[in-house]
Amino acid sequence: MRLFFGWMFVLLCSVGVHGQIYAYKVGVLAHGEGPISNGREQGYDLNVEAVWDTKILRAYPAVGIELNNQEFTNFLYAGLSWEGTMLGSLVWELFFGGAVHDGKLQPTQSNRRALGSRFLFREAIAIGMSVTQSMSVTIMYDHYSHSGTDESLPNQGSDNTGIRFNFYY
């Protein structure tokens, strides 16, 4: 399934040629680490995100992927990214969108999260510093969940926290 997610990410990124891409973001996230749904699944996620140059609702459309290094849940996501600067070199990001994953839906193993639905919401926040005019480094936290849209389904969610390098064009 990771290969499928990888190819889908490449396909979605190829929709926008380099001239239409605002930024590429690459990072490493601690899988299953965060304040809301901590634990169970482990390892690290490679996170890659492409952000388009066109704004919708004052936000940049984005598509990304998180691939786990230990065969736990992988995510493919798309949504809107609000970004800005404060106090000169301080950068911030907010993200809201949807995701699809290859993880467990029901609680079947004690070391796996039961996400309840194949399609989830994704929220993310990041803060960091500009290194140059075309690069910044951020600490990012994201959360995946179906937000209780169907109370009959498990909703253990998934948190990931880590560092990202952002390259702007």
C-alpha positions in Angstrom: 0.0 0.0 0.0 2.9 2.4 0.6 3.9 2.0 -3.0 0.4 2.9 -4.1 0.4 6.0 -1.8 3.8 7.0 -3.2 2.6 6.8 -6.8 -0.6 8.7 -6.0 1.5 11.5 -4.4 3.7 11.7 -7.4 0.7 11.8 -9.7 -1.0 14.6 -7.6 2.3 16.6 -7.6 2.7 16.2 -11.3 -0.6 18.0 -11.8 1.2 21.2 -11.0 4.4 21.9 -12.9 7.3 23.5 -11.1 6.1 27.0 -12.0 2.9 26.4 -10.2 4.4 25.1 -7.0 4.9 27.5 -4.1 6.8 25.2 -1.8 8.0 21.7 -1.2 8.2 20.5 2.4 10.2 17.5 3.6 10.4 16.2 7.2 10.7 13.3 9.6 7.9 12.8 12.2 7.7 10.7 15.3 4.7 8.4 14.4 2.0 8.1 17.1 3.5 10.9 19.2 1.4 13.8 20.3 -0.9 15.2 22.9 -4.2 13.7 21.7 -3.6 10.1 20.5 -0.2 9.1 21.8 1.3 5.7 21.7 0.6 2.2 20.2 2.0 2.6 16.7 5.7 3.5 16.5 8.5 4.4 14.2 9.1 7.5 12.1 7.3 8.9 9.1 8.8 10.5 6.0 6.6 13.5 5.3 6.7 15.2 1.9 4.2 17.9 0.9 3.8 20.0 -2.2 2.0 23.4 -1.9 0.5 25.1 -4.9 1.0 28.8 -5.8 -2.7 29.6 -6.1 -4.7 30.7 -3.1 -8.2 29.5 -2.1 -9.8 31.2 0.9 -6.4 32.9 1.6 -4.8 29.5 1.8 -2.6 27.4 -0.4 -3.8 24.1 -1.7 -1.5 21.3 -0.7 -1.0 17.5 -1.1 1.2 15.4 1.1 2.2 11.9 2.1 3.4 10.3 5.4 5.2 7.0 5.0 6.0 5.0 8.1 9.3 3.1 8.4 7.9 0.2 10.4 4.9 -1.0 8.4 2.4 1.0 10.6 -0.2 3.4 9.1 0.7 5.5 6.1 -1.3 8.6 5.1 -2.0 10.5 1.8 -3.6 13.9 2.4 -4.9 17.0 0.6 -6.2 20.3 1.9 -5.5 24.0 2.5 -2.5 25.5 4.2 -2.5 28.9 5.8 1.0 30.3 6.2 2.6 33.5 7.4 5.5 35.3 9.2 5.7 37.2 12.4 8.4 39.2 14.1 10.7 39.1 11.0 11.9 35.5 10.8 9.3 33.5 12.7 7.1 31.4 10.4 3.8 29.7 11.1 1.5 27.2 9.3 -2.1 25.9 9.8 -3.5 23.1 7.8 -6.9 21.6 7.4 -8.0 18.9 5.0 -8.8 15.2 4.4 -6.7 12.1 4.3 -6.9 8.4 3.3 -4.8 5.8 5.1 -3.9 2.1 5.0 -4.2 1.5 8.8 -6.6 -0.6 10.8 -10.3 0.4 11.1 -11.2 -1.8 14.0 -9.2 -2.7 17.1 -7.5 -6.0 16.1 -4.0 -5.7 17.6 -2.8 -4.0 20.8 0.0 -2.2 18.9 -2.3 -0.7 16.2 -4.6 2.2 16.3 -8.3 1.7 15.3 -9.1 4.6 13.1 -12.7 3.6 12.4 -12.9 5.1 8.9 -10.7 4.9 5.8 -11.2 8.7 5.2 -10.1 11.1 8.0 -9.7 14.7 8.7 -6.2 16.1 9.0 -5.3 19.2 11.1 -1.7 20.4 11.5 0.1 23.3 13.0 3.8 24.3 12.6 6.0 27.0 13.9 9.6 27.7 13.0 12.3 30.1 11.7 13.3 31.3 8.3 16.8 30.2 7.5 17.0 32.1 4.2 14.5 33.8 2.0 13.7 30.5 0.2 14.0 28.1 3.2 12.5 27.6 6.7 12.7 25.0 9.4 9.6 24.2 11.4 8.4 21.9 14.2 5.1 20.4 13.1 2.3 18.5 14.8 -0.5 16.8 12.9 -3.6 14.9 14.0 -5.7 12.5 11.9 -9.3 11.5 13.1 -12.8 11.1 11.8 -13.8 13.5 14.6 -16.6 11.4 15.8 -18.7 11.8 12.6 -20.0 8.3 13.2 -20.1 7.5 16.9 -20.5 3.8 16.2 -17.0 3.6 14.8 -13.7 3.6 16.9 -11.9 6.9 16.8 -8.5 6.5 18.3 -6.9 9.0 15.9 -3.2 9.4 15.2 -0.7 12.1 16.1 2.7 12.8 14.6 5.2 15.3 15.7 8.5 16.3 14.0 10.7 18.6 12.0 10.2 19.8 8.5 12.4 21.7 6.0 10.4 24.0 3.7 11.7 25.1 0.4 10.0 28.0 -1.3 10.1 29.0 -5.0 
